[in-house]
């Protein structure tokens, strides 16, 4: 399966389950919770869902509304070190399990999340 086929395999509903499962964990998390504005969790969830849908072969809603993803620039204000990267990946891995996605799309998403979370690190490793 190619990355661009993930959307056709899990559809919008799969990405919605994934984003919902991830964001249910964020507010109570001691590492990530403080990084997310409490008054915009729904917006954050929508942006993540729309970005993933776009990135993995679905409608271009994210691009139409927000333009190029510019992930490094958009995440620059947040202190993303090893602990934040690892925790984000831990919560997303739980979300992947909870969303009950088919194995092949799940593996593609997991690989993407592993590399992208490392790419977004912007603080020295202690």
N, C-alpha and C positions, 0 to 999 in steps of 0.2 A: 504494500500500500504506500502510495506517495503522500506527502504532507498535505497536498491540496485535495486529497480525497477524504480527509478526516471529517470535514463538514457533511459530506454526502453519507458517511457511515453513521454519524451520531446526531446530525441535525441540530437545529437551534435548541431543541429540548435537552440534548445532551450537554451542550455548553451552558444552558441555564442551570441544570442540576449541578454542574461542576462549580460555577460561580457561586451559587447559593450555598453549597456545602463548604466552600472556602470561606466565604464571608460570615457564615454562622460562627466560625471559630475566632475571627479576628478581634472582636470587641473585648473578649475576656483574656486575650493573650498578653502576657507581661512584656514580651519583646515587640510584637507587631502592633498591638492595640494602640499604644501611644503614637505610632507613626501615621495612623489613619484618622482623619478628622471625623469625629463622631457625627457631625451634622451632614456628612456627605458619604456615608457608607453605601447608600443606595446608588449614588452617582459613581462611586468607585467600582461597585459591582457591575454596573451597566457598562462602564468603559472597559473593564477586563473582559467581560463576555463579548462585547462587540469587537474588541481587538482580536480575541482568539477566533471568533467566527470569520473575520476578514483574513487573518493570517493562515487559516487552515481551509480556505477554499469556499467560504460562504459569501453572502452579500457584503458589499463595500460600505455599509452604514458607518463604520468607524472612520474611514477615510473621508467620506462625504461630510461628516460632522466635525471631525477633528484634524483632518489633514494627515500628513505623514506621521507615523508613530513617534519618531524621535525619542526612543525609549531612554537613552542615556540623559538627554536634556530634561525630559519630564521627571526623571527620578533623581536628578542632581540635588534637589533640596533635602532629600532624605538621607540620613546617615546609614548607608548600607555596608556593613562590615560582614565578617564571616558569620557571626551569631545571627544577624538579621537574615542573611541569605539562607543559612541552614534552617532557621525556623520557618521562613516562608515556604521553603521546599518541603519541610515536614508537614505543614498544614495543607499544602496543595496535594501532597501524596495521600493524606487522609481523605481529602476531597475527591481525588481520583477514585479511591476505593469506594467511598460512599455513593458517588455518582453511577457506579456500576456500568462503566463503559466497556465495550468489547475490548479484548486484549490488544489487538493490533493498534487501534487508535490510542488506547491508553499508553502503550509503549512509546509511540511517536510523541505524544504530549509530554510524557515524563522526560524524555530525552531533551525536548525543547526547553522545558522548565529548568532542567539541570544546567544547560549551557547558558541560558539567558540570565538566570539568577547570578551566575558567576560573572557574566559580562556586565551586569548592572552594579556590581560591587564598586563602591567609590571611597572606601576608607581602608587604610592599611590593615593588613592582617597582623593581629597582635601575637 
